[in-house]
Amino acid sequence: MEARHKRCFSQWQSHYQKCQQAIFKAAEQCLQKRTIVIMGAGSLNDIPLDSLSQQFQTVVLVDLVFLKQARKTAAIYPNVFLEEADVSCRLSMLFKGELSLENETSWSLPNETDCLVSLNLATQLPLIPVRWLMQYYDLDETAADELGKAMIQAHLDLLESFQGTRCLIADRQVFEYNVSGELIDQFDPAWEVVLPDVTDSWEWQVIPLGESKQNTAQVNQVGVSIW
Ligand SMILES: C[S@@+](CC[C@H](N)C(=O)[O-])C[C@H]1O[C@@H](n2cnc3c(N)ncnc32)[C@H](O)[C@@H]1O
């Protein structure tokens, strides 16, 4: 993602700015500003860190893994903490081919969280696990579909059960174009799980022409829900 961000700077930067604005709006709606938790923080490029670290007592950024640049950026702020965790709480079971719906790890929200953000993460959650299970455990299409839906729904349930301000930034539709600019495919990246209504949305040119081996372009319709 870092490499593609450098190559496609203008197309990606406007998406990152819009994500930052959405998080800023969610923060404005918080009655108290003790802790904000951002799931799917990744590169941190789509997070208004300066502003959040001034507004909140504590900023907790969660992802499976943080690379060196993200660690360097976070280290600038004394109240910004990185937490490496699986927010689906299912990956170690799925890795072993176990599809049980039981959560096996205990990642949980810090106490005193006033704002919970899911950042370009919801539709990504099932992708690698499903591919892994299909490749190594012969997961069939029907079971893959069920698992994909269940992982996204469980993530939504996590947001729904949270009592403070919730912000979901996620792909709502994916479009693929050929070299002549004709639409050749489109699909719902949320596996038909119904996401909350959007308050803002934009198009993100994730893969401009020339970036993919197939010489196709991908545009994601990204939507924001704050509730
Ligand atoms: C599309 S990226 C967005 C990252 C970041 N917001 C950015 O644009 O740089 C999705 C992020 O979700 C993280 N992720 C995927 N599955 C996860 C899980 N089960 N728990 C925590 N993070 C996860 C990935 O590591 C990745 O950084």
The ligand as a Gaussian input file, in Angstrom:
#p B3LYP/6-31G(d) Opt

LIG

0 1
 C       -7.197000      -1.359000       3.375000
 S       -6.076000      -1.410000       4.723000
 C       -6.351000       0.181000       5.436000
 C       -5.160000       0.579000       6.245000
 C       -5.023000       2.070000       6.561000
 N       -6.243000       2.641000       7.018000
 C       -4.405000       2.739000       5.358000
 O       -5.097000       3.202000       4.437000
 O       -3.184000       2.723000       5.314000
 C       -6.846000      -2.526000       5.863000
 C       -6.063000      -2.686000       7.140000
 O       -6.775000      -3.599000       7.957000
 C       -5.840000      -4.410000       8.653000
 N       -6.534000      -5.642000       9.061000
 C       -7.032000      -6.621000       8.266000
 N       -7.591000      -7.589000       9.023000
 C       -7.456000      -7.213000      10.314000
 C       -7.824000      -7.792000      11.569000
 N       -8.437000      -8.979000      11.634000
 N       -7.539000      -7.114000      12.707000
 C       -6.900000      -5.915000      12.662000
 N       -6.529000      -5.307000      11.510000
 C       -6.789000      -5.958000      10.350000
 C       -4.724000      -4.634000       7.642000
 O       -3.530000      -5.012000       8.273000
 C       -4.655000      -3.273000       6.946000
 O       -3.708000      -2.417000       7.554000

